[in-house]
Amino acid sequence: MESSIAATTATSVVVRTCVPAAVFLPSFSSSSFISPALRNGQAFRCRCSSSSATKQDWVSTSSSAVLYTLDDAPLFSMPEVIQWDSGMSMNAIAAAQGIQIRRRFRARYPSEGTGADRAIPRHILEQIIWDKEVEVIQRMARTPLSDVSAAAELAPPPRDFLRALRGACHRNGGVPALIAEVKKASPSKGLLRDHFDPVEIAHAYEKNGAACLSILTDEKHFQGSFENLETVRNSGVNCPLLCKEFVIDVWQIYYARSKGADAILLMAAVLPNIDITYFLRICKSLGMTALVEVHNERELDRVLKIDGVELIGINNRSLGTFEVDTANTNMLLEKRGDIIKKKRMQVVSESGLFTPDDVAYVQNAGVFAVLVGESLLTQDDPGRAIAGLFGKELLP
């Protein structure tokens, strides 16, 4: 699966790898090597050495090959690339950044061991990611990246997710804007609604003041789907849509855009810095907003050092235990709020919000938006439940 660079043909993925600096270097511009999805992209080509694979092993010789890359060279001097090139496994590199999620399918890395292949998941998030790796590989086999990126280019223009949040916050006198979630189930609570109609729920949310919607697309653990995302987009809903997906590969970003997503979730608990950096560039090239989610101080510190982050989500739920503590938002903003303001980033508080007091608590901490699902979806009328959550009706 692609991490930071990939070569594709019209029918199959040829290379899906985070490449070492010794293998790919900036080169001349060539129309056959420039991604149609990246604006002002710089082409990269393979330079092989005696210790590298042959050029044909890395890049297709087909004239239809497309090389997806960043638009400048600094990617190749990032610490992860240097560490990988020196023989350090990507799981070890991720662990050094505080990422506890091991990845299983990293056969593209010669230095990667097989320890995780035979292991059992340490917690639910690791299980979700391992299942997601299998799912993405299967999806990519059916629909190559080149096809998905072409479909993304043909999708209707994205709506401005961040602007919608700012506008709603302003309209409602500084009350946090609402990202209302459309999901059928969760690993922690099981089935949330017996009668689940994503379009009906989406319209009810919008009518009652939601600024944006979050659509769960994970099938195995949340009973979501990309079909739900596409159906809601085509139903006449005007709110910008966040694709709530466990993103591990750039393929998912293009696919989400092709299905009508205006924004996508990137999880610092799962993605090393190099992937967040690259995925942010892809989002920008597609006109999408990235909600970069953190759970603790170490993840937040990592994200604050990454260029291009505009919207940070602080998740109050431990993705290891799924326990919730809304004080997490307050604690992180007390420690890093000044830096966040200086960088002009906006913050969304996620999970564990059930009452007007909960909303007021995170509002006082400094957030300008909240992402809420469970406390609305477990009510008979999720739309009307918004007024109960905020203690007043929101202006749509």
C-alpha positions as CSV (number, residue, x, y, z in Angstrom):
1,M,0.0,0.0,0.0
2,E,1.2,3.5,-0.8
3,S,2.7,5.5,2.0
4,S,4.6,8.3,0.5
5,I,5.1,7.4,-3.2
6,A,3.7,5.1,-5.7
7,A,3.9,4.2,-9.4
8,T,0.7,2.9,-11.0
9,T,-0.5,1.8,-14.4
10,A,-4.0,1.9,-15.7
11,T,-4.6,-1.6,-14.5
12,S,-2.5,-2.3,-11.5
13,V,-0.3,-0.8,-8.8
14,V,3.3,-1.4,-9.6
15,V,5.0,0.3,-6.6
16,R,3.5,1.1,-3.3
17,T,6.3,2.2,-1.0
18,C,7.8,4.8,1.2
19,V,11.1,4.9,-0.7
20,P,14.6,5.4,0.7
21,A,16.4,8.6,-0.4
22,A,19.0,6.6,-2.3
23,V,16.4,5.2,-4.7
24,F,14.2,8.2,-5.8
25,L,15.6,11.7,-6.3
26,P,14.2,14.8,-8.0
27,S,14.5,14.7,-11.7
28,F,13.2,16.2,-14.9
29,S,9.6,16.9,-15.6
30,S,7.9,14.3,-17.7
31,S,4.3,14.2,-18.5
32,S,4.2,10.4,-18.1
33,F,5.4,10.7,-14.5
34,I,3.2,13.5,-13.1
35,S,0.1,12.8,-11.1
36,P,-2.9,14.5,-12.7
37,A,-4.3,15.0,-9.2
38,L,-1.3,17.1,-7.9
39,R,-1.2,20.7,-8.9
40,N,2.2,22.0,-9.9
41,G,3.7,18.6,-9.0
42,Q,7.4,17.9,-9.5
43,A,8.3,14.6,-11.2
44,F,10.5,12.1,-9.6
45,R,12.3,9.2,-11.3
46,C,14.3,6.3,-10.1
47,R,18.0,6.4,-9.7
48,C,19.3,2.9,-8.9
49,S,22.5,2.0,-7.2
50,S,24.2,-1.4,-6.7
51,S,22.3,-1.8,-3.4
52,S,18.9,-0.9,-4.9
53,A,16.4,-2.8,-7.0
54,T,16.4,-2.3,-10.7
55,K,14.4,0.5,-12.1
56,Q,11.9,-1.9,-13.5
57,D,11.3,-3.3,-10.0
58,W,10.4,0.2,-8.8
59,V,8.7,1.9,-11.7
60,S,6.6,0.5,-14.5
61,T,8.1,0.9,-17.9
62,S,4.7,1.4,-19.3
63,S,4.1,4.8,-20.9
64,S,0.9,5.1,-18.9
65,A,2.7,4.9,-15.6
66,V,2.0,7.7,-13.2
67,L,4.3,8.5,-10.3
68,Y,2.5,10.0,-7.3
69,T,4.8,12.1,-5.2
70,L,5.1,15.3,-3.2
71,D,5.7,18.6,-5.1
72,D,9.2,19.1,-3.6
73,A,12.3,17.3,-2.4
74,P,12.2,17.7,1.4
75,L,10.2,14.5,1.7
76,F,13.4,12.6,1.0
77,S,15.3,14.2,3.8
78,M,12.7,13.5,6.5
79,P,14.0,11.5,9.4
80,E,11.8,8.5,8.6
81,V,13.3,8.1,5.2
82,I,16.8,8.4,6.5
83,Q,16.1,5.9,9.3
84,W,14.5,3.4,6.9
85,D,17.4,3.7,4.5
86,S,19.8,2.8,7.3
87,G,17.9,-0.4,8.0
88,M,15.4,0.6,10.7
89,S,12.0,-1.0,10.3
90,M,9.0,1.2,9.8
91,N,7.2,-0.2,12.9
92,A,10.3,0.7,14.9
93,I,10.3,4.2,13.4
94,A,6.6,4.6,14.2
95,A,7.2,3.4,17.8
96,A,10.0,6.0,18.2
97,Q,7.3,8.6,17.5
98,G,5.1,7.2,20.2
99,I,2.8,5.2,17.8
100,Q,1.8,2.0,19.4
101,I,-0.1,0.6,16.5
102,R,2.0,-2.1,14.7
103,R,1.4,-2.6,11.0
104,R,1.4,-6.1,9.5
105,F,1.6,-5.6,5.8
106,R,4.9,-3.9,5.3
107,A,6.5,-6.4,2.9
108,R,7.7,-3.5,0.8
109,Y,10.3,-2.8,3.5
110,P,13.2,-5.3,3.3
111,S,14.2,-4.6,6.9
112,E,10.7,-5.3,8.2
113,G,10.4,-8.4,10.4
114,T,7.5,-10.7,10.6
115,G,6.9,-10.4,14.4
116,A,3.6,-8.5,14.0
117,D,2.4,-11.0,11.3
118,R,2.1,-13.7,13.9
119,A,1.0,-11.6,16.8
120,I,-2.4,-10.9,18.2
121,P,-3.7,-7.3,18.4
122,R,-3.0,-5.6,21.6
123,H,-6.2,-3.6,21.6
124,I,-9.2,-2.7,19.5
125,L,-7.5,0.1,17.4
126,E,-4.7,-2.2,16.4
127,Q,-7.3,-4.8,15.3
128,I,-9.2,-2.2,13.3
129,I,-6.0,-1.1,11.5
130,W,-5.0,-4.7,10.7
131,D,-8.4,-5.4,9.3
132,K,-8.2,-2.1,7.4
133,E,-4.9,-3.1,5.8
134,V,-6.6,-6.2,4.4
135,E,-9.6,-4.2,3.2
136,V,-7.6,-1.6,1.4
137,I,-5.4,-4.2,-0.4
138,Q,-8.6,-5.9,-1.6
139,R,-10.2,-2.6,-2.7
140,M,-7.0,-1.5,-4.5
141,A,-7.0,-4.8,-6.4
142,R,-10.5,-4.2,-7.6
143,T,-10.1,-0.5,-8.3
144,P,-6.5,0.7,-9.0
145,L,-5.3,4.1,-7.7
146,S,-5.1,5.5,-11.2
147,D,-8.9,4.9,-11.7
148,V,-9.7,6.3,-8.2
149,S,-7.7,9.4,-8.7
150,A,-9.3,10.0,-12.1
151,A,-12.8,9.6,-10.5
152,A,-11.8,12.1,-7.8
153,E,-10.9,14.6,-10.5
154,L,-14.4,14.3,-11.9
155,A,-16.2,14.6,-8.6
156,P,-18.2,17.8,-7.9
157,P,-16.0,20.6,-6.3
158,P,-15.5,20.1,-2.6
159,R,-17.3,22.3,-0.1
160,D,-15.3,24.3,2.4
161,F,-15.4,22.3,5.6
162,L,-13.4,24.7,7.7
163,R,-15.4,27.8,6.5
164,A,-18.7,26.1,7.4
165,L,-17.5,25.5,10.9
166,R,-16.3,29.1,11.3
167,G,-19.6,30.4,10.0
168,A,-21.7,28.3,12.3
169,C,-19.6,29.3,15.3
170,H,-20.0,33.0,14.4
171,R,-23.8,32.7,13.7
172,N,-24.4,31.1,17.1
173,G,-22.5,33.7,19.2
174,G,-19.3,31.7,19.7
175,V,-21.0,28.4,20.6
176,P,-19.0,25.6,19.2
177,A,-20.0,24.5,15.7
178,L,-21.4,21.0,15.4
179,I,-20.0,18.2,13.3
180,A,-22.9,15.7,13.7
181,E,-22.0,12.0,13.1
182,V,-23.9,9.5,11.1
183,K,-23.0,6.0,12.2
184,K,-24.9,2.8,12.9
185,A,-22.7,1.1,15.4
186,S,-19.4,1.2,17.3
187,P,-17.1,-1.4,18.9
188,S,-17.7,0.0,22.4
189,K,-21.5,0.4,22.3
190,G,-22.6,-2.0,19.6
191,L,-25.7,-1.1,17.5
192,L,-26.7,2.5,18.2
193,R,-30.0,2.5,16.2
194,D,-32.3,-0.3,15.2
195,H,-33.7,1.9,12.4
196,F,-30.8,3.5,10.6
197,D,-31.4,5.7,7.6
198,P,-28.3,7.8,6.9
199,V,-30.1,10.2,4.6
200,E,-33.0,10.8,7.1
201,I,-30.5,11.4,9.9
202,A,-28.3,13.7,7.8
203,H,-31.2,15.9,6.8
204,A,-32.5,16.0,10.4
205,Y,-29.0,17.1,11.6
206,E,-28.8,19.8,8.9
207,K,-32.3,21.1,9.7
208,N,-31.4,21.5,13.4
209,G,-28.2,23.4,13.0
210,A,-25.3,21.0,12.3
211,A,-22.6,22.8,10.4
212,C,-21.0,19.7,9.0
213,L,-21.6,16.0,9.0
214,S,-19.3,13.1,9.8
215,I,-20.0,9.9,7.9
216,L,-18.5,6.6,9.2
217,T,-17.2,4.5,6.3
218,D,-15.6,1.6,8.2
219,E,-17.7,-1.5,7.5
220,K,-16.4,-4.2,9.8
221,H,-16.4,-2.4,13.1
222,F,-18.8,0.5,12.7
223,Q,-21.3,-0.9,10.0
224,G,-20.6,2.1,7.9
225,S,-19.8,2.3,4.2
226,F,-18.6,4.6,1.4
227,E,-22.0,4.0,-0.1
228,N,-23.6,5.8,2.8
229,L,-21.2,8.7,2.2
230,E,-22.1,8.9,-1.5
231,T,-25.8,8.5,-0.8
232,V,-25.9,11.4,1.7
233,R,-23.9,13.6,-0.7
234,N,-26.4,12.9,-3.5
235,S,-29.4,13.4,-1.2
236,G,-29.5,17.2,-1.4
237,V,-27.7,17.8,1.9
238,N,-25.7,21.1,1.8
239,C,-23.4,20.5,4.8
240,P,-19.8,19.6,4.0
241,L,-19.1,16.0,4.7
242,L,-16.2,14.5,6.7
243,C,-15.2,11.0,5.7
244,K,-14.7,9.3,9.1
245,E,-12.3,6.5,8.0
246,F,-9.2,4.9,9.4
247,V,-6.9,6.2,6.7
248,I,-3.6,4.3,6.2
249,D,-3.2,4.8,2.5
250,V,-3.5,7.6,0.0
251,W,-5.9,5.5,-2.0
252,Q,-8.6,6.0,0.6
253,I,-8.3,9.8,0.3
254,Y,-8.8,9.7,-3.5
255,Y,-11.7,7.3,-3.0
256,A,-13.4,9.4,-0.4
257,R,-13.2,12.4,-2.7
258,S,-14.6,10.4,-5.5
259,K,-17.6,9.6,-3.3
260,G,-18.2,13.2,-2.3
261,A,-16.2,13.8,0.8
262,D,-15.1,17.4,1.5
263,A,-12.9,16.5,4.5
264,I,-11.1,13.4,5.9
265,L,-9.8,12.2,9.2
266,L,-6.1,11.6,9.7
267,M,-5.1,9.9,13.0
268,A,-1.8,10.7,14.6
269,A,-2.2,7.5,16.6
270,V,-1.8,5.5,13.4
271,L,0.2,7.6,11.0
272,P,3.9,8.5,11.3
273,N,4.8,12.1,10.5
274,I,5.9,11.4,6.9
275,D,2.5,10.0,6.1
276,I,0.6,12.9,7.7
277,T,2.8,15.3,5.7
278,Y,2.2,13.5,2.5
279,F,-1.5,13.0,3.1
280,L,-2.0,16.7,3.9
281,R,-0.4,17.5,0.5
282,I,-2.8,15.1,-1.2
283,C,-5.8,16.7,0.6
284,K,-4.7,20.2,-0.4
285,S,-4.3,19.1,-4.0
286,L,-7.9,17.8,-4.0
287,G,-9.3,20.8,-2.2
288,M,-10.2,18.8,0.9
289,T,-9.8,19.7,4.6
290,A,-7.9,17.3,6.9
291,L,-9.0,16.9,10.5
292,V,-5.8,15.7,12.2
293,E,-6.8,13.8,15.3
294,V,-4.7,13.5,18.5
295,H,-5.3,11.8,21.8
296,N,-2.4,12.8,24.0
297,E,0.3,15.4,24.5
298,R,2.9,13.5,22.5
299,E,0.7,13.2,19.5
300,L,-0.3,16.9,19.7
301,D,3.4,17.9,19.9
302,R,4.1,15.9,16.7
303,V,1.2,17.5,14.8
304,L,2.1,21.0,15.9
305,K,5.4,20.6,14.1
306,I,3.9,19.5,10.8
307,D,3.3,22.1,8.1
308,G,-0.1,22.4,6.6
309,V,-2.2,21.4,9.6
310,E,-5.2,23.8,10.0
311,L,-7.7,21.7,12.0
312,I,-6.9,19.5,15.0
313,G,-9.3,17.1,16.6
314,I,-8.7,16.2,20.3
315,N,-10.3,12.8,20.9
316,N,-11.5,12.4,24.5
317,R,-11.7,8.6,24.0
318,S,-8.8,6.3,24.5
319,L,-8.6,4.3,21.4
320,G,-6.9,1.5,23.3
321,T,-9.6,1.1,26.0
322,F,-12.4,3.2,24.5
323,E,-12.9,4.9,27.8
324,V,-13.9,8.6,27.7
325,D,-12.6,11.6,29.6
326,T,-13.6,15.1,28.4
327,A,-10.9,16.6,30.6
328,N,-8.5,15.5,27.9
329,T,-9.5,18.5,25.8
330,N,-9.0,20.9,28.6
331,M,-5.7,19.4,29.7
332,L,-4.1,19.5,26.2
333,L,-5.4,23.1,25.5
334,E,-4.1,24.3,28.8
335,K,-0.6,23.0,27.9
336,R,-0.5,23.9,24.2
337,G,-3.3,26.4,23.6
338,D,-1.0,29.3,23.1
339,I,1.0,27.5,20.4
340,I,-2.2,26.5,18.7
341,K,-3.4,30.1,18.6
342,K,-0.1,31.4,17.4
343,K,-0.2,28.9,14.5
344,R,-3.9,29.9,13.8
345,M,-5.1,26.4,14.1
346,Q,-8.6,25.5,15.1
347,V,-9.6,22.7,17.5
348,V,-12.5,20.3,17.5
349,S,-13.4,18.3,20.7
350,E,-14.4,14.7,19.9
351,S,-16.3,12.1,22.0
352,G,-17.9,12.0,25.4
353,L,-20.2,15.1,25.0
354,F,-23.7,14.4,26.2
355,T,-25.0,17.6,28.0
356,P,-24.9,21.4,27.7
357,D,-22.4,21.4,30.6
358,D,-20.1,19.1,28.5
359,V,-20.3,21.5,25.6
360,A,-19.7,24.5,27.8
361,Y,-16.7,22.8,29.4
362,V,-14.8,22.3,26.1
363,Q,-16.0,25.7,24.8
364,N,-14.3,27.3,27.8
365,A,-11.2,25.2,27.1
366,G,-11.0,26.9,23.7
367,V,-12.5,24.7,21.0
368,F,-14.6,26.2,18.2
369,A,-16.3,23.0,17.2
370,V,-17.4,19.6,18.6
371,L,-17.9,16.2,16.9
372,V,-20.8,14.3,18.4
373,G,-22.5,11.1,17.4
374,E,-23.5,8.6,20.1
375,S,-25.4,11.1,22.3
376,L,-27.5,12.1,19.3
377,L,-28.0,8.8,17.6
378,T,-29.3,7.0,20.7
379,Q,-32.2,9.5,20.9
380,D,-35.5,8.9,19.2
381,D,-35.0,12.0,17.1
382,P,-31.3,12.7,16.5
383,G,-32.1,16.1,14.9
384,R,-34.1,17.4,17.8
385,A,-31.5,16.0,20.2
386,I,-29.1,18.7,19.1
387,A,-31.1,21.4,21.1
388,G,-30.9,19.2,24.1
389,L,-27.1,18.8,23.7
390,F,-26.5,22.5,23.4
391,G,-29.2,23.7,25.8
392,K,-30.7,25.8,23.0
393,E,-31.6,25.6,19.3
394,L,-28.8,26.2,16.9
395,L,-29.2,28.5,13.9
396,P,-28.8,26.4,10.7
